[in-house]
C-alpha cells in the first residue's frame, strides 16, 4: 500500500484514479472498524453473561 502512494507537492487536483483508490482503502478500513466493534460488543456481552452466571446465579 505504501509503495502505491505518491507524494505530490503541487496545487493540482488529484486524479480520478487516485480518488478511487483512496475511497477503496477508506471502505476497507471502515469495514474492518465495524467488524472489530461488532466482535468487541459480542465478546463483552458474553463475558458479562458468564460473570453473571458465576457470581449471581
Secondary structure, DSSP 4 states (H G I P E B T S, - for coil): -GGG-----SSSPPPHHHHHHHHHHHHHHHHHHHHHHHHHHHHHHHHHHHHHHHHT-
